[in-house]
């Protein structure tokens, strides 16, 4: 196959980026400028830091060769001779196994110069992150790889024009690249036969929280939450009031029939006011105070804010955490909820990168669906549900 | 391309940023992170506007029309856009006046202010603070933030010259970007992340020659010039536009003086010369002006001691003495930073006295007016091959900066109706630099070599040999090939390849420039060789003279009429009378003959170069840091009427206090009378603010002399649309 044919095959398969945004992978590959003398890179974003997501970890630890194969295919398609895997620093086991896998692949001749006399050179650089959520944002990842401060860069220029070291670069998620392996092996038709109209193929869904069998499950796109939660994960182990459909940055949804029967694809979840994201489903038990649960997420985003732009640095990192702390301590006053709501509106859509909006997902949705719990907390100074931990009875 | 800003149609070039479109239309948006001549980054998120553009149908290629009006339909972006990082598009519509934009801006202003200490009453930036102005114009007037503000270091000495207040910092990143983008010295960065982010250095101090500029561009009072801290409020200063005399560049500056005393020098804007930047020597090296031992009155030696005299007395005395002098017995010499007027005066005096002993000093051996085509600084900044001989970082620091600008490969921006574009989208953070176009030659390692593609180290004093080698190579052999004498090159420590590369680089470039300073000017032969090299390669020439007006004084021919009449021979005692301006021939010169001792001036004026100044400031840490006015030490310049004698000072203080007390009592009485006559229905507590009109805040750009804006009082708001501004929203006018 010629590189252009690989790109077309992936385009035809309808594969959409599995990292969260869902941009068609083939289209992204076709954005690369025509081949010239410049070095080109393919980067694998294995900096999986979203709370509730752990699909990449399974691949990195249990099937690293699939990722290497995907990198080679991607590199071949876009004409990149260097692949960079930016792996989350905390994934030590995954890193060690991937390191060994790269070594094995090099010895077996899958990586190196002139692979199998095809005239195609390809090698992989492994780079461990130092534990920043922002590095999952592609331009921050590139900065971090270059040894700079992990701040998001201005787009345009997009990575295809000026990426790593200002050179043409494509960045894909781990599972986008591993999906490409099967698309090339079995054909675009095989892949696109699965899933729904706007979301083709299969996807790794993750489920965590109070379910019988939490873990990673591969299902065709468009399967419903009910199938995942009840049929595969064995159902909730206690009463659940809400679930986060796709990693902590997606707005939570109430745990009711209407939302459980939503197909897990990009379009259907968007219609319900949330996002598919990484497909990391988190169940929130009824006995857990929703304000406390949201505070947990807000603290995470406040800690991970890079500090570049005002709304995220001052709004989320500076103000919103303090507001939640005040609420959770039972010190909330009348008007605080309106202020919180207004503050969220002032941040929404005005920050430099999507990280600020990611924090607003759980905040705004919990305010929307569980305002009664917030109001109860403000009124009584104590939460409606009092369980501290998710896991203890 | 056509762009509509708040209903005003503009025709702008592609690549213009939306924020410049807004300002070009005479409207205003707040901004903190954008800065002229630097890359826009979109970090402060203040310049939000509602932006939309028409779209073309993908199939037909026609504009999608609105069904009702038949005009191209405007598709608005779902969220307000940061205009500084948005490029204009054909038919773009920008709205900065609607309710939602106002809310977005005031909401963002609230975020900016929550951790700002609002210590304006004690802040040196007060009155010239962008945050203060913008908060007044676009803020809500109140804050809903009820928690403790962030507490960080208030007086962090970034270097001996710059103090950082980390609480005031609003993280606009101007200073951090400045160091990377303009001088290329990466000495400052953000440390930590999120709400804990602060500005800091990895090591002690700011090892750069251009650090003071960050105090000018800081939009708040976070970065302050330590030498002028707590010395005055901005409205007390007299801002005088001036030109720096520290080197041959002649940067625009603004001199801020309070009660007749120079307290600080800030950079001015000259788009042809220094853009917005000045070096630290020019900024901080002004203290000699207020030196204690500076002459203030004429002194005449009477009976062996110098006595103060009036100007009339002094001129009469000089005239008397000069009348007795014969031809060529009087020498006249000026320092080479004298003005043209001084030079004309000196020349006519010399003509009157009929003496050829006239000179300026320092004056190099070779002419500072180069042969060949002279390059301007803007031509240097757009050049595609630059050959530098000497240490320009020390001789003319701004030339060094403009050379670094050329490495970015972005031509100086075209001026817009509001001046220099605020957000030039061609500039990016951490741009790749075209180092290969720069070659630096010097006998030792100079700072500019860190940025050069090629460096040449030749033996000290061998400029002529090095240049002649290059000239021979450039002139080529009979076939027109580059001709290198490998043996000569090896003697100089150069390789033949290096020589070929430089010569070919200069010859092939379209706008090559050869820049040289004192090393070449010290020898006529070297200067001639440089001219020959320029001729052989088709390059332009920039010669950097030793002082601010070397060029002008040479043009006015303030030169000795014959070779024995120069300044050096005047000092050797060939004259009976010596008229000097700005020059110090006294002790320190080895050959100081007895005749000169009689001529020795009453007191030596202290002339400090910026290097002296820096060494003077470098004290052991913690020791004597606050040796300046207002910190328990006596004023450096005694007040004029103060006389030595018992009890006089105390008496003056008592008189002053009594006077002040009387004034205060009178003011109180006035205030009480006014208060008693107030209308009875006046609301208690809430004072109505005077409504601020656009016209009062600043003059439009067109009314500012020369179209240039004084920093610190720049007309950010060009004030063209008072009506539009008045209805800008309740946040600005209804605040009480």
Interface residues (C-beta under 8 A of the other chain):
Chain A: X132 X134 X148 X149 X153 X154 X166 X302 X303 X304 X305 X306 X307 X308 X309 X310 X311 X312 X313 X314 X315 X317 X318 X319 X322 X326 X339 X342 X345 X346 X347 X348 X349 X350 X351 X352
Chain B: X40 X41 X42 X43 X44 X45 X46 X48 X78 X79 X80 X82 X85 X103 X104 X107 X108 X110 X111 X112 X114 X115 X144 X145 X147 X150 X170 X171 X173 X189 X190 X192 X193 X194 X195 X196 X197 X428 X429 X430 X432
